[in-house]
Amino acid sequence: MWQQDNSIFEGLFVLEMANNHWGDLGRGKEIVDQFAELVRFHGVKAAMKLQFRDVARFIHKSFRGNEEIRYIKKTEATRMSKEEFSELVEHIRSSGCLPMATPFDEASVDLCQEFEFPIIKVASSDHNDWPLLEKIATTRKPVIVSSGGANQKGLDDVVAFFDNRQIPLAINHCVSLYPSEDTDLELSQISYLKDRYPNHVIGYSSHEQYDWSASMLLSYGLGARTWERHVDIQRDGVPVSAYCTLPEQAHEWFSAYNKSLEMFGNSQSQRRVVTKPETEYLDALVRGVYAARDLPAGYKFTKDSFLEDVYLAVPLQKGQLSTREILNGVSVVGPIAQDAAVSVNDIDEKFFRSPSLKKMIEERGVDRAGVPRAKNETTKKDSVSP
């Protein structure tokens, strides 16, 4: 059975240059420079995303030049030549970011292929544009699709479409409101998408206008592993849309991501490795075994009389047995004084054959200075003749 490779999507930030960077090559390069610097500083993986449209055929000839339909007006106003796009793509590559695009028509898919983009993005509006999806599938490139506005059947269909062609697919939770209020975000959909499409990376495409931290922490905790936002810069007095992210806000966003990694850890598939500082802290809280009376040599611990002959108290001393050890049937090799710590050295060696276990017990807990000693213990001073 085919298993898709999700590595290209994991931890990927897709930075879409808002409003086609107003069709200004210089502005596009400056957006790349400012955000690439942040990408390097925070050590994240990022793609700078363009929008491709074959404008001459994308807009019907009878609507060209229409000033009343905002989408048409903006598409024509931000048009760039292939040569300008080529220069911008090379600038993205030289910045250390991945170049990618959302193609809105079949000719634009060919341009993505010509520029050798590693990933193609499908906009929410095109998740059921089957001629476009068929064309994208011919490239065999990994695809990210946004789910804004899609019903359940629409999502199932697009996932099945790419799965059947064995093309890696990531699915972004997305609410297509520009900008989005906090109450619009529906972040619980990330969990829903993870449960429904367990073999796919689930991401979060955001159009928020207020928050760059809390939603990152929440989305990461819910399982999102790729993110997308529109990005822009303050330049030439051009107004920045409310749903766009400025460099200082991206700094907060990337910082929240790295905080998520720090807090979440990397042991989701197995039990985490407990650190030495944590172990030492907890060892200080564990009760040790102390003799409740003088115990003779050969005394054997049994569960029936255990709490009559010993008691449990803190601190746990180095080498002392604790509540973690099972002592039923264990014998002592020599006498132990009342209130003395019961040590691993007091136990018949046949019960502690593992050198590593014995060493661990000898090294945990607090130093034994200033506490009652067993009758069979001597110090260097005791062993020296007067």
Legacy VTK file of the C-alpha trace (Angstrom):
# vtk DataFile Version 3.0
C-alpha trace
ASCII
DATASET POLYDATA
POINTS 386 float
0.000 0.000 0.000
1.283 3.444 -0.947
2.378 5.596 1.979
2.886 9.252 1.169
6.048 11.083 2.201
5.020 14.064 4.348
8.519 15.379 5.055
8.249 18.347 2.679
5.196 19.652 4.558
6.402 19.131 8.126
7.214 22.409 9.870
6.696 24.440 6.673
5.654 28.087 6.791
4.060 29.353 3.576
4.393 33.123 3.337
2.076 34.432 0.652
2.998 37.830 -0.705
-0.276 39.693 -0.287
-2.052 41.354 -3.187
0.586 40.013 -5.598
3.014 42.456 -3.922
1.050 45.031 -5.935
2.769 43.881 -9.106
5.942 45.679 -8.037
9.126 43.633 -8.499
11.107 45.854 -6.130
8.456 45.549 -3.442
8.399 41.777 -3.937
12.157 41.544 -3.443
12.017 43.658 -0.311
9.255 41.466 1.138
11.460 38.443 0.467
14.502 40.087 2.080
12.723 41.187 5.254
10.970 37.890 5.870
13.914 35.707 4.842
15.984 37.434 7.509
13.413 36.410 10.123
13.276 32.889 8.725
17.033 32.530 9.151
17.004 34.086 12.624
14.336 31.677 13.886
15.699 28.661 12.011
12.370 27.727 10.419
11.572 26.252 7.008
9.641 28.658 4.818
8.351 29.138 1.300
7.576 32.487 -0.311
4.393 32.039 -2.320
3.350 33.902 -5.440
0.038 33.955 -7.286
0.045 33.026 -10.964
-2.710 33.933 -13.442
-2.589 33.974 -17.213
-4.310 37.347 -17.116
-4.943 37.615 -20.878
-7.157 34.517 -20.763
-8.097 34.424 -17.084
-10.422 37.448 -17.452
-13.090 37.292 -20.107
-12.419 39.829 -22.839
-15.703 41.662 -22.260
-14.702 42.373 -18.624
-11.127 43.483 -19.196
-10.549 46.953 -17.851
-13.581 46.736 -15.581
-13.035 49.105 -12.662
-16.098 48.057 -10.673
-15.293 44.397 -10.001
-12.548 44.529 -7.373
-11.045 41.116 -8.168
-10.694 41.928 -11.865
-9.312 45.387 -11.189
-6.667 44.081 -8.767
-5.695 41.179 -11.019
-5.005 43.509 -13.922
-3.281 46.137 -11.770
-0.819 43.650 -10.292
0.067 41.836 -13.488
3.749 40.958 -13.956
5.682 39.578 -16.895
7.215 36.119 -16.970
10.667 37.717 -16.916
9.826 39.674 -13.758
8.480 36.548 -12.091
11.628 34.674 -13.076
13.790 37.333 -11.433
11.682 37.259 -8.274
11.789 33.455 -8.116
15.582 33.480 -8.298
15.631 36.103 -5.557
13.509 33.820 -3.373
15.844 30.906 -3.979
18.929 32.954 -3.177
17.305 34.042 0.115
17.194 30.443 1.331
13.410 30.130 1.076
11.484 27.755 -1.157
9.649 29.326 -4.107
6.083 28.216 -4.703
2.842 29.576 -6.127
-0.896 29.216 -6.295
-1.789 28.754 -9.972
-5.332 29.843 -10.810
-5.428 28.408 -14.334
-3.847 25.668 -16.414
-1.268 27.890 -18.129
-0.056 28.980 -14.669
0.500 25.339 -13.719
2.885 25.113 -16.668
4.724 28.137 -15.283
5.078 26.423 -11.887
6.529 23.436 -13.703
8.896 25.583 -15.742
10.185 27.285 -12.566
10.587 23.836 -10.934
8.592 24.705 -7.829
8.762 21.899 -5.245
5.145 22.375 -4.066
1.944 23.653 -5.642
-0.818 25.318 -3.631
-4.536 24.991 -4.383
-6.644 27.909 -3.183
-9.856 27.318 -1.238
-11.869 28.603 -4.191
-10.374 25.920 -6.445
-10.642 22.777 -4.321
-13.311 21.490 -6.724
-11.999 23.025 -9.965
-11.443 19.637 -11.583
-9.825 20.798 -14.858
-7.274 22.744 -12.793
-6.726 19.838 -10.391
-6.232 17.450 -13.309
-3.570 19.755 -14.712
-1.838 20.087 -11.323
-1.813 16.301 -10.974
0.175 15.951 -14.206
3.134 17.667 -12.524
3.339 14.925 -9.846
4.400 17.617 -7.360
3.294 17.660 -3.689
0.165 19.749 -3.171
-1.269 21.828 -0.323
-4.992 22.501 -0.516
-6.906 24.966 1.649
-10.303 23.822 2.910
-12.107 27.157 3.286
-15.711 26.872 2.122
-15.428 23.143 1.321
-18.145 20.774 2.517
-17.324 17.260 3.666
-17.892 15.581 0.314
-15.785 18.208 -1.420
-12.884 17.536 0.945
-13.239 13.767 0.672
-13.268 14.046 -3.114
-10.133 16.169 -3.386
-8.243 13.951 -0.917
-9.292 10.816 -2.805
-8.302 12.488 -6.097
-4.687 13.006 -5.039
-4.468 9.765 -3.030
-5.585 7.733 -6.032
-2.780 9.330 -8.038
-0.271 8.814 -5.216
0.515 12.525 -4.998
1.491 13.822 -1.513
-1.185 16.142 -0.161
-1.415 18.420 2.893
-4.768 19.862 3.957
-4.995 23.305 5.525
-7.813 24.212 7.848
-8.925 27.603 6.602
-11.745 30.055 7.257
-12.122 32.245 4.176
-12.911 35.507 5.914
-10.557 38.422 5.265
-9.755 39.381 7.990
-10.880 36.762 10.532
-11.944 37.540 14.073
-10.769 35.261 16.891
-14.321 33.912 17.150
-14.164 32.823 13.493
-11.118 30.580 13.730
-12.688 27.160 14.461
-9.320 25.700 15.415
-10.966 22.477 16.599
-11.290 21.617 12.893
-7.588 20.742 12.980
-8.378 17.791 15.251
-11.296 16.820 13.036
-9.157 16.847 9.894
-6.393 14.848 11.601
-8.887 12.178 12.617
-10.513 12.007 9.181
-7.288 12.098 7.141
-4.700 10.451 9.420
-2.111 9.881 6.678
-1.922 13.551 5.728
-0.250 16.595 7.243
-2.878 19.021 8.489
-2.071 22.715 8.419
-3.596 26.040 9.323
-4.059 28.859 6.830
-4.851 31.990 8.786
-6.327 35.387 8.014
-6.391 36.718 11.576
-5.869 40.368 12.323
-5.051 40.388 16.050
-3.103 37.349 17.171
0.206 35.774 16.150
0.939 33.760 19.273
-2.012 32.029 20.965
-3.351 30.524 17.750
0.101 29.131 16.945
0.372 27.452 20.344
-3.155 26.074 20.026
-2.845 24.946 16.426
0.457 23.183 17.099
-0.987 21.435 20.133
-3.966 20.306 18.053
-1.641 18.819 15.460
-1.103 21.410 12.721
2.332 21.024 11.141
2.263 23.557 8.311
1.073 27.153 8.426
0.209 29.880 5.951
-0.321 33.625 6.248
-0.362 36.590 3.914
2.691 38.766 4.479
3.435 42.363 3.589
5.655 45.314 4.501
5.172 49.014 5.125
6.500 50.707 1.985
5.722 53.771 -0.115
2.587 54.567 1.857
0.726 51.590 0.374
-1.987 50.464 2.831
-1.471 47.012 4.347
-4.554 44.810 4.535
-5.807 43.938 8.023
-5.308 40.207 7.436
-1.621 40.602 6.530
1.358 39.847 8.715
4.133 42.411 9.022
7.752 41.425 9.823
7.482 42.296 13.528
4.340 40.167 13.749
6.049 37.289 11.947
8.790 37.506 14.578
6.126 36.872 17.233
4.613 34.085 15.114
7.906 32.246 14.614
8.788 32.737 18.295
5.493 31.113 19.280
6.266 28.195 16.960
9.653 27.604 18.553
8.025 27.899 21.990
5.557 25.222 20.858
8.445 22.927 19.916
10.111 23.580 23.263
6.957 22.888 25.265
5.597 20.019 23.153
8.804 17.997 22.952
9.661 15.430 20.307
8.556 12.138 21.821
5.015 11.796 20.518
5.541 8.254 19.235
7.256 6.836 22.324
7.712 7.452 26.015
9.942 10.463 26.560
13.425 10.179 28.042
13.282 11.509 31.593
16.067 14.013 32.180
18.605 13.758 35.002
17.511 17.045 36.664
13.915 15.808 36.745
14.967 12.457 38.190
17.097 14.130 40.854
14.238 16.436 41.804
11.784 13.564 42.173
14.280 11.406 44.055
14.332 14.086 46.751
10.602 13.530 47.292
10.710 9.719 47.520
10.476 8.089 50.939
13.349 5.898 52.083
13.227 2.709 54.187
14.313 3.167 57.837
14.559 0.494 60.531
11.725 0.786 63.084
13.679 -1.405 65.510
17.042 -3.112 65.698
17.037 -5.690 62.906
19.258 -8.758 63.402
21.500 -10.290 60.751
19.514 -12.647 58.554
16.263 -10.732 59.081
13.906 -11.337 56.147
11.448 -8.703 54.966
7.900 -9.957 54.488
4.806 -8.069 53.464
2.991 -9.167 56.618
5.426 -7.570 59.099
7.057 -4.985 56.849
5.454 -1.887 58.411
6.141 -3.175 61.922
9.879 -3.555 61.345
10.526 -0.521 59.133
9.023 2.885 58.455
9.093 5.150 55.416
10.309 8.742 55.609
12.138 11.464 53.735
14.833 12.165 52.860
15.927 9.317 50.649
19.678 8.976 51.188
22.342 7.815 48.778
22.411 4.037 48.697
19.174 3.739 50.715
16.347 1.475 49.616
13.094 3.238 48.809
9.401 2.592 48.343
10.214 1.808 44.706
11.993 -1.433 45.558
10.094 -4.658 46.297
11.566 -6.160 49.470
9.239 -9.096 50.108
11.451 -12.121 50.853
14.704 -10.115 50.877
17.235 -10.833 53.665
19.762 -8.526 55.341
23.389 -9.535 55.732
24.106 -7.850 59.064
22.430 -6.077 61.962
20.764 -2.702 61.290
20.295 -0.185 64.104
16.898 1.329 64.875
16.275 4.516 62.818
19.150 3.708 60.473
18.606 3.883 56.730
18.333 0.441 55.162
21.057 0.452 52.500
21.520 -1.564 49.351
24.735 -2.798 50.990
22.667 -4.258 53.827
20.907 -6.624 51.436
22.017 -10.100 50.473
23.820 -9.610 47.148
21.793 -12.338 45.438
18.851 -9.934 45.442
20.787 -7.159 43.656
22.860 -8.875 40.996
22.559 -5.983 38.534
25.571 -3.666 38.951
23.760 -0.892 37.086
20.743 -1.056 39.395
22.954 -1.044 42.466
24.911 1.927 41.104
21.699 3.839 40.427
20.563 3.332 44.042
23.975 4.338 45.373
23.922 7.613 43.406
20.369 8.805 43.993
19.144 10.773 46.995
20.945 13.040 49.452
24.324 12.536 51.122
24.192 10.452 54.284
26.316 12.743 56.474
24.902 13.409 59.910
22.308 10.578 59.977
22.134 7.453 62.186
24.303 4.612 60.911
23.693 0.894 60.901
25.537 -1.114 63.524
27.713 -2.746 60.920
28.809 0.594 59.363
32.130 2.183 60.296
33.813 5.375 59.257
37.484 5.821 58.503
37.881 7.519 61.892
36.215 4.579 63.675
38.641 2.137 62.061
41.798 3.987 63.160
43.367 2.982 66.468
43.795 5.750 69.056
LINES 1 387
386 0 1 2 3 4 5 6 7 8 9 10 11 12 13 14 15 16 17 18 19 20 21 22 23 24 25 26 27 28 29 30 31 32 33 34 35 36 37 38 39 40 41 42 43 44 45 46 47 48 49 50 51 52 53 54 55 56 57 58 59 60 61 62 63 64 65 66 67 68 69 70 71 72 73 74 75 76 77 78 79 80 81 82 83 84 85 86 87 88 89 90 91 92 93 94 95 96 97 98 99 100 101 102 103 104 105 106 107 108 109 110 111 112 113 114 115 116 117 118 119 120 121 122 123 124 125 126 127 128 129 130 131 132 133 134 135 136 137 138 139 140 141 142 143 144 145 146 147 148 149 150 151 152 153 154 155 156 157 158 159 160 161 162 163 164 165 166 167 168 169 170 171 172 173 174 175 176 177 178 179 180 181 182 183 184 185 186 187 188 189 190 191 192 193 194 195 196 197 198 199 200 201 202 203 204 205 206 207 208 209 210 211 212 213 214 215 216 217 218 219 220 221 222 223 224 225 226 227 228 229 230 231 232 233 234 235 236 237 238 239 240 241 242 243 244 245 246 247 248 249 250 251 252 253 254 255 256 257 258 259 260 261 262 263 264 265 266 267 268 269 270 271 272 273 274 275 276 277 278 279 280 281 282 283 284 285 286 287 288 289 290 291 292 293 294 295 296 297 298 299 300 301 302 303 304 305 306 307 308 309 310 311 312 313 314 315 316 317 318 319 320 321 322 323 324 325 326 327 328 329 330 331 332 333 334 335 336 337 338 339 340 341 342 343 344 345 346 347 348 349 350 351 352 353 354 355 356 357 358 359 360 361 362 363 364 365 366 367 368 369 370 371 372 373 374 375 376 377 378 379 380 381 382 383 384 385
